[in-house]
Amino acid sequence: MPLVSMRQLLDEAAKGGYGVGAFNVNNMEQIQAIMEAATETQSPVIVQASRGARSYSQDRFLYHLMIAATEIYPELPIVLHQDHGNSVATCKSAIDMGFTSVMMDGSLMEDGKTPSSFEYNVKVTREVVELAHAKGVTVEGEIGCLGGIEDGHGAGGDGLEHLTDPDQAVEFVKQTGVDALAIAIGTSHGAYKFSSKPTGETLKMETLIQIHNRLPGTHLVMHGSSSVPKDLQDIINQYGGKLKPTWGVPVEEIQLGIKNGVRKINVDTDNRMAITGAIRKVFAEAPEKFDPRDYLKPARDAMRAVCKARMVAFGQAGQAGKIKPVSCREYARAYQS
Ligand SMILES: [Zn+2]
């Protein structure tokens, strides 16, 4: 089946009461890892690419690898999503290339660092909604700013500096018409999210629940939601890595989010860590090896295991067969009316 709109997968997830992991990719092995996990668990798939990933893969390599995924796994519904678009132009170039979903992150200015005004955010997001919906492409917006920096994008800080205000979230959705909304509840991008296991003081699940109660029809998105498990940290450090102790978002908090309107969960760091640990292990245990497949295959297997575990935990496992693909063109008609 061709790439499908994210709106369709999130609507299905809302109906079924589950969440869908959105995994970041830069190369073939990461796409293969996600697709192998998805076929083993029969999961719908969201693959996302940051601006950095698009430039790393020169856009066309990424796009054609995704087309290969649809050819090899025709029974699985797959979304290709632009993560953290910094401008209308970035989102437009993604839509022109064939992405079926885009994030316009107008919570930051075009530099991807400076927090913007509410008015600016509404203006650029509204513009993207108009051009995306005309083609049946889904739009995710962001209100409030996440902490940390990833791929050069982010406000920095600890995630508590620019939390989402529920009143603003309601107004933002009303004025922009976004399909999905990323909210800031204390999470950060990157490996160093929390300096101890998060509590209600540092991870504001109460705010998430308030926003869901006020916006029951809007799909909520949790960014910076890697769990940063200790065993993955340990493998990296055991084989010569130097990660400082860190805590991510516990899977049970994400599951609480899913009970309260979270339909998309962004995971990148956990997969990066799984890959790095597997490669370090080969280099340490078999330093005579020099065929890239000798370490890229274990790396791919390690990422597949993480993706599989998340797909099961988020509830998307077993759902792929229930989804009958609707084309973006049909979505475009539905948005019009
Ligand atoms: Zn993010």
Boltz pocket constraint, residues with backbone or C-beta under 6 A from the ligand:
constraints:
  - pocket:
      binder: B
      contacts: [[A, 84], [A, 146], [A, 189], [A, 223], [A, 224], [A, 266]]
      max_distance: 6.0
